[in-house]
Amino acid sequence: MNAEPILEDIDVPPNPDIDELAAIPELAPDVGTPPPDDALLDSAGTVFDPKIHSTKRDGSPSYTKSGRFRKVRTPKSSAANDENPEDRRYRTAAEGTVAAIELMATMIGGDAFTYIKDKKSGIDERASGVDAWSAWYESRGIEDFPPGIVVAIWAITYCAPRFAHQPVRDRFRKIGSKAMRGISRVFKGLRKMGKK
């Protein structure tokens, strides 16, 4: 009768690399605790957790086509609340940028440049602009929309329409002509000094 050797009876030569690592708890490989024998596993070896995995009506796990557990869908409102504070900063910077762009565009081009929101056709220009700028800021690591730019845009939008009024244009025309006369005098003086 040919008996197969029992694993304990086989002499395994020591491996100094593994033995040294195992002797130091901080360096020992972390294999984790094995799942219980009755645990339900998917094709990737993930243990079923009803908190994060979806179930069918009968309570059995719902699987994807690849044999993995389907995750529970979170509503958009709760996903926004769970947003990482860093992501929120990118979004806030994007919202400031989009508002500033609309302010400048409507100041220059009029009401035709106000963002359109139409639920029937699925158009929300403000939201899509915020999403685009947020992704761009995140890719560049920009977490803040500079407040100086907002103030400058406000000042321009406040002042620019006043230049359309005739008294303001006349006043600036006079200031401009005086400035030009002063500049020409300075150049004449410099020419005279150069000739000497």
Contact map, one row per residue, 1 for C-alpha under 8 A:
1110000000000000000000000000000000000000000000000000000000000000000000000000000000000000000000000000000000000000000000000000000000000000000000000000000000000000000000000000000000000000000000000000
1111000000000000000000000000000000000000000000000000000000000000000000000000000000000000000000000000000000000000000000000000000000000000000000000000000000000000000000000000000000000000000000000000
1111100000000000000000000000000000000000000000000000000000000000000000000000000000000000000000000000000000000000000000000000000000000000000000000000000000000000000000000000000000000000000000000000
0111110000000000000000000000000000000000000000000000000000000000000000000000000000000000000000000000000000000000000000000000000000000000000000000000000000000000000000000000000000000000000000000000
0011111011000000000000000000000000000000000000000000000000000000000000000000000000000000000000000000000000000000000000000000000000000000000000000000000000000000000000000000000000000000000000000000
0001111111000000000000000000000000000000000000000000000000000000000000000000000000000000000000000000000000000000000000000000000000000000000000000000000000000000000000000000000000000000000000000000
0000111111000000000000000000000000000000000000000000000000000000000000000000000000000000000000000000000000000000000000000000000000000000000000000000000000000000000000000000000000000000000000000000
0000011111100000000000000000000000000000000000000000000000000000000000000000000000000000000000000000000000000000000000000000000000000000000000000000000000000000000000000000000000000000000000000000
0000111111100000000000000000000000000000000000000000000000000000000000000000000000000000000000000000000000000000000000000000000000000000000000000000000000000000000000000000000000000000000000000000
0000111111110000000000000000000000000000000000000000000000000000000000000000000000000000000000000000000000000000000000000000000000000000000000000000000000000000000000000000000000000000000000000000
0000000111111000000000000000000000000000000000000000000000000000000000000000000000000000000000000000000000000000000000000000000000000000000000000000000000000000000000000000000000000000000000000000
0000000001111100000000000000000000000000000000000000000000000000000000000000000000000000000000000000000000000000000000000000000000000000000000000000000000000000000000000000000000000000000000000000
0000000000111110000000000000000000000000000000000000000000000000000000000000000000000000000000000000000000000000000000000000000000000000000000000000000000000000000000000000000000000000000000000000
0000000000011111001000000000000000000000000000000000000000000000000000000000000000000000000000000000000000000000000000000000000000000000000000000000000000000000000000000000000000000000000000000000
0000000000001111111000000000000000000000000000000000000000000000000000000000000000000000000000000000000000000000000000000000000000000000000000000000000000000000000000000000000000000000000000000000
0000000000000111111100000000000000000000000000000000000000000000000000000000000000000000000000000000000000000000000000000000000000000000000000000000000000000000000000000000000000000000000000000000
0000000000000011111110000000000000000000000000000000000000000000000000000000000000000000000000000000000000000000000000000000000000000000000000000000000000000000000000000000000000000000000000000000
0000000000000011111111000000000000000000000000000000000000000000000000000000000000000000000000000000000000000000000000000000000000000000000000000000000000000000000000000000000000000000000000000000
0000000000000111111111100000000000000000000000000000000000000000000000000000000000000000000000000000000000000000000000000000000000000000000000000000000000000000000000000000000000000000000000000000
0000000000000001111111110000000000000000000000000000000000000000000000000000000000000000000000000000000000000000000000000000000000000000000000000000000000000000000000000000000000000000000000000000
0000000000000000111111111011100000000000000000000000000000000000000000000000000000000000000000000000000000000000000000000000000000000000000000000000000000000000000000000000000000000000000000000000
0000000000000000011111111011100000000000000000000000000000000000000000000000000000000000000000000000000000000000000000000000000000000000000000000000000000000000000000000000000000000000000000000000
0000000000000000001111111001000000000000000000000000000000000000000000000000000000000000000000000000000000000000000000000000000000000000000000000000000000000000000000000000000000000000000000000000
0000000000000000000111111111000000000000000000000000000000000000000000000000000000000000000000000000000000000000000000000000000000000000000000000000000000000000000000000000000000000000000000000000
0000000000000000000011111111000000000000000000000000000000000000000000000000000000000000000000000000000000000000000000000000000000000000000000000000000000000000000000000000000000000000000000000000
0000000000000000000000011111000000000000000000000000000000000000000000000000000000000000000000000000000000000000000000000000000000000000000000000000000000000000000000000000000000000000000000000000
0000000000000000000011011111100000000000000000000000000000000000000000000000000000000000000000000000000000000000000000000000000000000000000000000000000000000000000000000000000000000000000000000000
0000000000000000000011111111110000000000000000000000000000000000000000000000000000000000000000000000000000000000000000000000000000000000000000000000000000000000000000000000000000000000000000000000
0000000000000000000011000011111000000000000000000000000000000000000000000000000000000000000000000000000000000000000000000000000000000000000000000000000000000000000000000000000000000000000000000000
0000000000000000000000000001111100000000000000000000000000000000000000000000000000000000000000000000000000000000000000000000000000000000000000000000000000000000000000000000000000000000000000000000
0000000000000000000000000000111110000000000000000000000000000000000000000000000000000000000000000000000000000000000000000000000000000000000000000000000000000000000000000000000000000000000000000000
0000000000000000000000000000011111000000000000000000000000000000000000000000000000000000000000000000000000000000000000000000000000000000000000000000000000000000000000000000000000000000000000000000
0000000000000000000000000000001111100000000000000000000000000000000000000000000000000000000000000000000000000000000000000000000000000000000000000000000000000000000000000000000000000000000000000000
0000000000000000000000000000000111110000000000000000000000000000000000000000000000000000000000000000000000000000000000000000000000000000000000000000000000000000000000000000000000000000000000000000
0000000000000000000000000000000011111010000000100000000000000000000000000000000000000000000000000000000000000000000000000000000000000000000000000000000000000000000000000000000000000000000000000000
0000000000000000000000000000000001111110000000000000000000000000000000000000000000000000000000000000000000000000000000000000000000000000000000000000000000000000000000000000000000000000000000000000
0000000000000000000000000000000000111110000000000000000000000000000000000000000000000000000000000000000000000000000000000000000000000000000000000000000000000000000000000000000000000000000000000000
0000000000000000000000000000000000011111000000000000000000000000000000000000000000000000000000000000000000000000000000000000000000000000000000000000000000000000000000000000000000000000000000000000
0000000000000000000000000000000000111111100000110000000000000000000000000000000000000000000000000000000000000000000000000000000000000000000000000000000000000000000000000000000000000000000000000000
0000000000000000000000000000000000000111110000110000000000000000000000000000000000000000000000000000000000000000000000000000000000000000000000000000000000000000000000000000000000000000000000000000
0000000000000000000000000000000000000011111111110000000000000000000000000000000000000000000000000000000000000000000000000000000000000000000000000000000000000000000000000000000000000000000000000000
0000000000000000000000000000000000000001111111110000000000000000001110000000000000000000000000000000000000000000000000000000000000000000000000000000000000000000000000000000000000000000000000000000
0000000000000000000000000000000000000000111111000000000000000000011100000000000000000000000000000000000000000000000000000000000000000000000000000000000000000000000000000000000000000000000000000000
0000000000000000000000000000000000000000111111000000000000000000001100000000000000000000000000000000000000000000000000000000000000000000000000000000000000000000000000000000000000000000000000000000
0000000000000000000000000000000000000000111111100000000000000000000000000000000000000000000000000000000000000000000000000000000000000000000000000000000000000000000000000000000000000000000000000000
0000000000000000000000000000000000000000111111110000000000000000000110000000000000000000000000000000000000000000000000000000000000000000000000000000000000000000000000000000000000000000000000000000
0000000000000000000000000000000000100011110011111000000000000000000000000000000000000000000000000000000000000000000000000000000000000000000000000000000000000000000000000000000000000000000000000000
0000000000000000000000000000000000000011110001111100100000001000000010000000000000000000000000000000000000000000000000000000000000000000000000000000000000000000000000000000000000000000000000000000
0000000000000000000000000000000000000000000000111111100000000000000000000000000000000000000000000000000000000000000000000000000000000000000000000000000000000000000000000000000000000000000000000000
0000000000000000000000000000000000000000000000011111111000000000000000000000000000000000000000000000000000000000000000000000000000000000000000000000000000000000000000000000000000000000000000000000
0000000000000000000000000000000000000000000000001111100000000000000000010000000000000000000000000000000000000000000000000000000000000000000000000000000000000000000000000000000000000000000000000000
0000000000000000000000000000000000000000000000001111110000000000000000110000000000000000000000000000000000000000000000000000000000000000000000000000000000000000000000000000000000000000000000000000
0000000000000000000000000000000000000000000000011111111000001100000011110000000000000000000000000000000000000000000000000000000000000000000000000000000000000000000000000000000000000000000000000000
0000000000000000000000000000000000000000000000000101111100001100000011111000000000000000000000000000000000000000000000000000000000000000000000000000000000000000000000000000000000000000000000000000
0000000000000000000000000000000000000000000000000100111111111100000000000000000000000000000000000000000000000000000000000000000000000000000000000000000000000000000000000000000000000000000000000000
0000000000000000000000000000000000000000000000000000011111111100000000000000000000000000000000000000000000000000000000000000000000000000000000000000000000000000000000000000000000000000000000000000
0000000000000000000000000000000000000000000000000000001111110000000000000000000000000000000000000000000000000000000000000000000000000000000000000000000000000000000000000000000000000000000000000000
0000000000000000000000000000000000000000000000000000001111110000000000000000000000000000000000000000000000000000000000000000000000000000000000000000000000000000000000000000000000000000000000000000
0000000000000000000000000000000000000000000000000000001111111000000000000000000000000000000000000000000000000000000000000000000000000000000000000000000000000000000000000000000000000000000000000000
0000000000000000000000000000000000000000000000000000001111111100000000000000000000000000000000000000000000000000000000000000000000000000000000000000000000000000000000000000000000000000000000000000
0000000000000000000000000000000000000000000000010000111100111110000011000000000000000000000000000000000000000000000000000000000000000000000000000000000000000000000000000000000000000000000000000000
0000000000000000000000000000000000000000000000000000111100011111000011000000000000000000000000000000000000000000000000000000000000000000000000000000000000000000000000000000000000000000000000000000
0000000000000000000000000000000000000000000000000000000000001111111111000000000000000000000000000000000000000000000000000000000000000000000000000000000000000000000000000000000000000000000000000000
0000000000000000000000000000000000000000000000000000000000000111111111000000000000000000000000000000000000000000000000000000000000000000000000000000000000000000000000000000000000000000000000000000
0000000000000000000000000000000000000000000000000000000000000011111100000000000000000000000000000000000000000000000000000000000000000000000000000000000000000000000000000000000000000000000000000000
0000000000000000000000000000000000000000001000000000000000000011111100000000000000000000000000000000000000000000000000000000000000000000000000000000000000000000000000000000000000000000000000000000
0000000000000000000000000000000000000000011100000000000000000011111110000000000000000000000000000000000000000000000000000000000000000000000000000000000000000000000000000000000000000000000000000000
0000000000000000000000000000000000000000011101000000000000000011111111000000000000000000000000000000000000000000000000000000000000000000000000000000000000000000000000000000000000000000000000000000
0000000000000000000000000000000000000000010001010000110000001111001111100000000000000000000000000000000000000000000000000000000000000000000000000000000000000000000000000000000000000000000000000000
0000000000000000000000000000000000000000000000000000110000001111000111110000000000000000000000000000000000000000000000000000000000000000000000000000000000000000000000000000000000000000000000000000
0000000000000000000000000000000000000000000000000001110000000000000011111000000000000000000000000000000000000000000000000000000000000000000000000000000000000000000000000000000000000000000000000000
0000000000000000000000000000000000000000000000000011110000000000000001111100000000000000000000000000000000000000000000000000000000000000000000000000000000000000000000000000000000000000000000000000
0000000000000000000000000000000000000000000000000000010000000000000000111110000000000000000000000000000000000000000000000000000000000000000000000000000000000000000000000000000000000000000000000000
0000000000000000000000000000000000000000000000000000000000000000000000011111011000000000000000000000000000000000000000000000000000000000000000000000000000000000000000000000000000000000000000000000
0000000000000000000000000000000000000000000000000000000000000000000000001111111000000000000000000000000000000000000000000000000000000000000000000000000000000000000000000000000000000000000000000000
0000000000000000000000000000000000000000000000000000000000000000000000000111111100000000000000000000000000000000000000000000000000000000000000000000000000000000000000000000000000000000000000000000
0000000000000000000000000000000000000000000000000000000000000000000000000011111110000000000000000000000000000000000000000000000000000000000000000000000000000000000000000000000000000000000000000000
0000000000000000000000000000000000000000000000000000000000000000000000000111111111000000000000000000000000000000000000000000000000000000000000000000000000000000000000000000000000000000000000000000
0000000000000000000000000000000000000000000000000000000000000000000000000111111111100000000000000000000000000000000000000000000000000000000000000000000000000000000000000000000000000000000000000000
0000000000000000000000000000000000000000000000000000000000000000000000000001111111100000000000000000000000000000000000000000000000000000000000000000000000000000000000000000000000000000000000000000
0000000000000000000000000000000000000000000000000000000000000000000000000000111111100000000000000000000000000000000000000000000000000000000000000000000000000000000000000000000000000000000000000000
0000000000000000000000000000000000000000000000000000000000000000000000000000011111110000000000000000000000000000000000000000000000000000000000000000000000000000000000000000000000000000000000000000
0000000000000000000000000000000000000000000000000000000000000000000000000000001111111011000000000000000000000000000000000000000000000000000000000000000000000000000000000000000000000000000000000000
0000000000000000000000000000000000000000000000000000000000000000000000000000000001111111000000000000000000000000000000000000000000000000000000000000000000000000000000000000000000000000000000000000
0000000000000000000000000000000000000000000000000000000000000000000000000000000000111111100000000000000000000000000000000000000000000000000000000000000000000000000000000000000000000000000000000000
0000000000000000000000000000000000000000000000000000000000000000000000000000000000011111110000000000000000000000000000000000000000000000000000100000000000000000000000000000000000000000000000000000
0000000000000000000000000000000000000000000000000000000000000000000000000000000000111111111000000000000000000000000000000000000000000000010000000000000000000000000000000000000000000000000000000000
0000000000000000000000000000000000000000000000000000000000000000000000000000000000111111111100000000000000000000000000000000000000000000000000000000000000000000000000000000000000000000000000000000
0000000000000000000000000000000000000000000000000000000000000000000000000000000000001111111110000000000000000000000000000000000000000000000000110000000000000000000000000000000000000000000000000000
0000000000000000000000000000000000000000000000000000000000000000000000000000000000000111111111000000000000000000000000000000000000000110110001110000000000000000000000000000000000000000000000000000
0000000000000000000000000000000000000000000000000000000000000000000000000000000000000011111111100000000000000000000000000000000001101100000000000000000000000000000000000000000000000000000000000000
0000000000000000000000000000000000000000000000000000000000000000000000000000000000000001111111110000000000000000000000000000000000000000000000011000000000000000000000000000000000000000000000000000
0000000000000000000000000000000000000000000000000000000000000000000000000000000000000000111111111000000000000000000000000000000000000100100000111000000000000000000000000000000000000000000000000000
0000000000000000000000000000000000000000000000000000000000000000000000000000000000000000011111111100000000000000000000000000000011101100100000001000000000000000000000000000000000000000000000000000
0000000000000000000000000000000000000000000000000000000000000000000000000000000000000000001111111110000000000000000000000000000001000000000000000000000000000000000000000000000000000000000000000000
0000000000000000000000000000000000000000000000000000000000000000000000000000000000000000000111111111000000000000000000000000000000000000000000001000010000000000000000000000000000000000000000000000
0000000000000000000000000000000000000000000000000000000000000000000000000000000000000000000011111111100000000000000000000000000000001000000000001000000000000000000000000000000000000000000000000000
0000000000000000000000000000000000000000000000000000000000000000000000000000000000000000000001111111110000000000000000000000010011001000000000000000000000000000000000000000000000000000000000000000
0000000000000000000000000000000000000000000000000000000000000000000000000000000000000000000000111111111000000000000000000000000000000000000000000000000000000000000000000000000000000000000000000000
0000000000000000000000000000000000000000000000000000000000000000000000000000000000000000000000011111111100000000000000000000000000000000000000000000010010000000000000000000000000000000000000000000
0000000000000000000000000000000000000000000000000000000000000000000000000000000000000000000000001111111110000000000000000000000000000000000000000000000000000000000000000000000000000000000000000000
0000000000000000000000000000000000000000000000000000000000000000000000000000000000000000000000000111111111000000111000000000000000000000000000000000000000000000000000000000000000000000000000000000
0000000000000000000000000000000000000000000000000000000000000000000000000000000000000000000000000011111111100000000000000000000000000000000000000000000011001000000000000000000000000000000000000000
0000000000000000000000000000000000000000000000000000000000000000000000000000000000000000000000000001111111110000000000000000000000000000000000000000000010001000000000000000000000000000000000000000
0000000000000000000000000000000000000000000000000000000000000000000000000000000000000000000000000000111111111100110000000000000000000000000000000000000000000000000000000000000000000000000000000000
0000000000000000000000000000000000000000000000000000000000000000000000000000000000000000000000000000011111111111110000000000000000000000000000000000000000000000000000000000000000000000000000000000
0000000000000000000000000000000000000000000000000000000000000000000000000000000000000000000000000000001111111100000000000000000000000000000000000000000000001000100000000000000000000000000000000000
0000000000000000000000000000000000000000000000000000000000000000000000000000000000000000000000000000000111111100000000000000000000000000000000000000000000000000000000000000000000000000000000000000
0000000000000000000000000000000000000000000000000000000000000000000000000000000000000000000000000000000011111111100000000000000000000000000000000000000000000000000000000000000000000000000000000000
0000000000000000000000000000000000000000000000000000000000000000000000000000000000000000000000000000000011111111110000000000000000000000000000000000000000000000000000000000000000000000000000000000
0000000000000000000000000000000000000000000000000000000000000000000000000000000000000000000000000000000001001111110000000000000000000000000000000000000000000000000000000000000000000000000000000000
0000000000000000000000000000000000000000000000000000000000000000000000000000000000000000000000000000000001001111110000000000000000000000000000000000000000000000000000000000000000000000000000000000
0000000000000000000000000000000000000000000000000000000000000000000000000000000000000000000000000000010011001111111000000000000000000000000000000000000000000000000000000000000000000000000000000000
0000000000000000000000000000000000000000000000000000000000000000000000000000000000000000000000000000010011000111111100000000000000000000000000000000000000000000000000000000000000000000000000000000
0000000000000000000000000000000000000000000000000000000000000000000000000000000000000000000000000000010000000000111110000001110000000000000000000000000000000000000000000000000000000000000000000000
0000000000000000000000000000000000000000000000000000000000000000000000000000000000000000000000000000000000000000011111000011110000000000000000000000000000000000000000000000000000000000000000000000
0000000000000000000000000000000000000000000000000000000000000000000000000000000000000000000000000000000000000000001111100111110000000000000000000000000000000000000000000000000000000000000000000000
0000000000000000000000000000000000000000000000000000000000000000000000000000000000000000000000000000000000000000000111111111000000000000000000000000000000000000000000000000000000000000000000000000
0000000000000000000000000000000000000000000000000000000000000000000000000000000000000000000000000000000000000000000011111111000000000000000000000000000000000000000000000000000000000000000000000000
0000000000000000000000000000000000000000000000000000000000000000000000000000000000000000000000000000000000000000000001111110000000000000000000000000000000000000000000000000000000000000000000000000
0000000000000000000000000000000000000000000000000000000000000000000000000000000000000000000000000000000000000000000001111110000000000000000000000000000000000000000000000000000000000000000000000000
0000000000000000000000000000000000000000000000000000000000000000000000000000000000000000000000000000000000000000000011111111000000000000000000000000000000000000000000000000000000000000000000000000
0000000000000000000000000000000000000000000000000000000000000000000000000000000000000000000000000000000000000000000111111111100000000000000000000000000000000000000000000000000000000000000000000000
0000000000000000000000000000000000000000000000000000000000000000000000000000000000000000000000000000000000000000001111100111111100000000000000000000000000000000000000000000000000000000000000000000
0000000000000000000000000000000000000000000000000000000000000000000000000000000000000000000000000000000000000000001110000011111110000000000000000000000000000000000000000000000000000000000000000000
0000000000000000000000000000000000000000000000000000000000000000000000000000000000000000000000000100000000000000001110000001111111000000000000000000000000000000000000000000000000000000000000000000
0000000000000000000000000000000000000000000000000000000000000000000000000000000000000000000000000000000000000000000000000001111111100000000000000000000000000000000000000000000000000000000000000000
0000000000000000000000000000000000000000000000000000000000000000000000000000000000000000000000000000000000000000000000000001111111110000000000000000000000000000000000000000000000000000000000000000
0000000000000000000000000000000000000000000000000000000000000000000000000000000000000000000001000100000000000000000000000000111111111000000000000000000000000000000000000000000000000000000000000000
0000000000000000000000000000000000000000000000000000000000000000000000000000000000000000001001100100000000000000000000000000011111111100000000000000000000000000000000000000000000000000000000000000
0000000000000000000000000000000000000000000000000000000000000000000000000000000000000000001001000000000000000000000000000000001111111110000000000000000000000000000000000000000000000000000000000000
0000000000000000000000000000000000000000000000000000000000000000000000000000000000000000000000000000000000000000000000000000000111111111000000000000000000000000000000000000000000000000000000000000
0000000000000000000000000000000000000000000000000000000000000000000000000000000000000000001001001100000000000000000000000000000011111111100000000000000000000000000000000000000000000000000000000000
0000000000000000000000000000000000000000000000000000000000000000000000000000000000000000011011000000000000000000000000000000000001111111110000000000000000000000000000000000000000000000000000000000
0000000000000000000000000000000000000000000000000000000000000000000000000000000000000000010000000000000000000000000000000000000000111111111000000000000000000000000000000000000000000000000000000000
0000000000000000000000000000000000000000000000000000000000000000000000000000000000000000000000000000000000000000000000000000000000011111111100000000000000000000000000000000000000000000000000000000
0000000000000000000000000000000000000000000000000000000000000000000000000000000000000000010011000000000000000000000000000000000000001111111111100000000000000000000000000000000000000000000000000000
0000000000000000000000000000000000000000000000000000000000000000000000000000000000000010010000000000000000000000000000000000000000000111111111100000000000000000000000000000000000000000000000000000
0000000000000000000000000000000000000000000000000000000000000000000000000000000000000000000000000000000000000000000000000000000000000011111111000000000000000000000000000000000000000000000000000000
0000000000000000000000000000000000000000000000000000000000000000000000000000000000000000000000000000000000000000000000000000000000000001111111000000000000000000000000000000000000000000000000000000
0000000000000000000000000000000000000000000000000000000000000000000000000000000000000000000000000000000000000000000000000000000000000000111111100000000000000000000000000000000000000000000000000000
0000000000000000000000000000000000000000000000000000000000000000000000000000000000000000010000000000000000000000000000000000000000000000111111111000000000000000000000000000000000000000000000000000
0000000000000000000000000000000000000000000000000000000000000000000000000000000000000100110010000000000000000000000000000000000000000000110011111000000000000000000000000000000000000000000000000000
0000000000000000000000000000000000000000000000000000000000000000000000000000000000000000110110000000000000000000000000000000000000000000000001111100000000000000000000000000000000000000000000000000
0000000000000000000000000000000000000000000000000000000000000000000000000000000000000000000111011000000000000000000000000000000000000000000001111110100000000000000000000000000000000000000000000000
0000000000000000000000000000000000000000000000000000000000000000000000000000000000000000000000000000000000000000000000000000000000000000000000011111110000000000000000000000000000000000000000000000
0000000000000000000000000000000000000000000000000000000000000000000000000000000000000000000000000000000000000000000000000000000000000000000000001111111000000000000000000000000000000000000000000000
0000000000000000000000000000000000000000000000000000000000000000000000000000000000000000000000000000000000000000000000000000000000000000000000000111111100000000000000000000000000000000000000000000
0000000000000000000000000000000000000000000000000000000000000000000000000000000000000000000000000000000000000000000000000000000000000000000000001111111110000000000000000000000000000000000000000000
0000000000000000000000000000000000000000000000000000000000000000000000000000000000000000000000010001000000000000000000000000000000000000000000000111111111000000000000000000000000000000000000000000
0000000000000000000000000000000000000000000000000000000000000000000000000000000000000000000000000000000000000000000000000000000000000000000000000011111111100000000000000000000000000000000000000000
0000000000000000000000000000000000000000000000000000000000000000000000000000000000000000000000000000000000000000000000000000000000000000000000000001111111110000000000000000000000000000000000000000
0000000000000000000000000000000000000000000000000000000000000000000000000000000000000000000000000001001100000000000000000000000000000000000000000000111111111000000000000000000000000000000000000000
0000000000000000000000000000000000000000000000000000000000000000000000000000000000000000000000000000001000000000000000000000000000000000000000000000011111111100000000000000000000000000000000000000
0000000000000000000000000000000000000000000000000000000000000000000000000000000000000000000000000000000000000000000000000000000000000000000000000000001111111110000000000000000000000000000000000000
0000000000000000000000000000000000000000000000000000000000000000000000000000000000000000000000000000000000000000000000000000000000000000000000000000000111111111000000000000000000000000000000000000
0000000000000000000000000000000000000000000000000000000000000000000000000000000000000000000000000000001100100000000000000000000000000000000000000000000011111111100000000000000000000000000000000000
0000000000000000000000000000000000000000000000000000000000000000000000000000000000000000000000000000000000000000000000000000000000000000000000000000000001111111110000000000000000000000000000000000
0000000000000000000000000000000000000000000000000000000000000000000000000000000000000000000000000000000000000000000000000000000000000000000000000000000000111111111000000000000000000000000000000000
0000000000000000000000000000000000000000000000000000000000000000000000000000000000000000000000000000000000000000000000000000000000000000000000000000000000011111111100000000000000000000000000000000
0000000000000000000000000000000000000000000000000000000000000000000000000000000000000000000000000000000000100000000000000000000000000000000000000000000000001111111110000000000000000000000000000000
0000000000000000000000000000000000000000000000000000000000000000000000000000000000000000000000000000000000000000000000000000000000000000000000000000000000000111111110010000000000000000000000000000
0000000000000000000000000000000000000000000000000000000000000000000000000000000000000000000000000000000000000000000000000000000000000000000000000000000000000011111111011000000000000000000000000000
0000000000000000000000000000000000000000000000000000000000000000000000000000000000000000000000000000000000000000000000000000000000000000000000000000000000000001111111011000000000000000000000000000
0000000000000000000000000000000000000000000000000000000000000000000000000000000000000000000000000000000000000000000000000000000000000000000000000000000000000000111111111000000000000000000000000000
0000000000000000000000000000000000000000000000000000000000000000000000000000000000000000000000000000000000000000000000000000000000000000000000000000000000000000001111111100000000000000000000000000
0000000000000000000000000000000000000000000000000000000000000000000000000000000000000000000000000000000000000000000000000000000000000000000000000000000000000000000011111110000000000000000000000000
0000000000000000000000000000000000000000000000000000000000000000000000000000000000000000000000000000000000000000000000000000000000000000000000000000000000000000011111111111000000000000000000000000
0000000000000000000000000000000000000000000000000000000000000000000000000000000000000000000000000000000000000000000000000000000000000000000000000000000000000000001111111111100000000000000000000000
0000000000000000000000000000000000000000000000000000000000000000000000000000000000000000000000000000000000000000000000000000000000000000000000000000000000000000000001111111110000000000000000000000
0000000000000000000000000000000000000000000000000000000000000000000000000000000000000000000000000000000000000000000000000000000000000000000000000000000000000000000000111111111000000000000000000000
0000000000000000000000000000000000000000000000000000000000000000000000000000000000000000000000000000000000000000000000000000000000000000000000000000000000000000000000011111111100000000000000000000
0000000000000000000000000000000000000000000000000000000000000000000000000000000000000000000000000000000000000000000000000000000000000000000000000000000000000000000000001111111110000000000000000000
0000000000000000000000000000000000000000000000000000000000000000000000000000000000000000000000000000000000000000000000000000000000000000000000000000000000000000000000000111111111000000000000000000
0000000000000000000000000000000000000000000000000000000000000000000000000000000000000000000000000000000000000000000000000000000000000000000000000000000000000000000000000011111111100000000000000000
0000000000000000000000000000000000000000000000000000000000000000000000000000000000000000000000000000000000000000000000000000000000000000000000000000000000000000000000000001111111110000000000000000
0000000000000000000000000000000000000000000000000000000000000000000000000000000000000000000000000000000000000000000000000000000000000000000000000000000000000000000000000000111111111000000000000000
0000000000000000000000000000000000000000000000000000000000000000000000000000000000000000000000000000000000000000000000000000000000000000000000000000000000000000000000000000011111111100000000000000
0000000000000000000000000000000000000000000000000000000000000000000000000000000000000000000000000000000000000000000000000000000000000000000000000000000000000000000000000000001111111110000000000000
0000000000000000000000000000000000000000000000000000000000000000000000000000000000000000000000000000000000000000000000000000000000000000000000000000000000000000000000000000000111111111000000000000
0000000000000000000000000000000000000000000000000000000000000000000000000000000000000000000000000000000000000000000000000000000000000000000000000000000000000000000000000000000011111111100000000000
0000000000000000000000000000000000000000000000000000000000000000000000000000000000000000000000000000000000000000000000000000000000000000000000000000000000000000000000000000000001111111110000000000
0000000000000000000000000000000000000000000000000000000000000000000000000000000000000000000000000000000000000000000000000000000000000000000000000000000000000000000000000000000000111111111000000000
0000000000000000000000000000000000000000000000000000000000000000000000000000000000000000000000000000000000000000000000000000000000000000000000000000000000000000000000000000000000011111111100000000
0000000000000000000000000000000000000000000000000000000000000000000000000000000000000000000000000000000000000000000000000000000000000000000000000000000000000000000000000000000000001111111110000000
0000000000000000000000000000000000000000000000000000000000000000000000000000000000000000000000000000000000000000000000000000000000000000000000000000000000000000000000000000000000000111111111000000
0000000000000000000000000000000000000000000000000000000000000000000000000000000000000000000000000000000000000000000000000000000000000000000000000000000000000000000000000000000000000011111111100000
0000000000000000000000000000000000000000000000000000000000000000000000000000000000000000000000000000000000000000000000000000000000000000000000000000000000000000000000000000000000000001111111110000
0000000000000000000000000000000000000000000000000000000000000000000000000000000000000000000000000000000000000000000000000000000000000000000000000000000000000000000000000000000000000000111111111000
0000000000000000000000000000000000000000000000000000000000000000000000000000000000000000000000000000000000000000000000000000000000000000000000000000000000000000000000000000000000000000011111111100
0000000000000000000000000000000000000000000000000000000000000000000000000000000000000000000000000000000000000000000000000000000000000000000000000000000000000000000000000000000000000000001111111110
0000000000000000000000000000000000000000000000000000000000000000000000000000000000000000000000000000000000000000000000000000000000000000000000000000000000000000000000000000000000000000000111111111
0000000000000000000000000000000000000000000000000000000000000000000000000000000000000000000000000000000000000000000000000000000000000000000000000000000000000000000000000000000000000000000011111111
0000000000000000000000000000000000000000000000000000000000000000000000000000000000000000000000000000000000000000000000000000000000000000000000000000000000000000000000000000000000000000000001111111
0000000000000000000000000000000000000000000000000000000000000000000000000000000000000000000000000000000000000000000000000000000000000000000000000000000000000000000000000000000000000000000000111111
0000000000000000000000000000000000000000000000000000000000000000000000000000000000000000000000000000000000000000000000000000000000000000000000000000000000000000000000000000000000000000000000011111
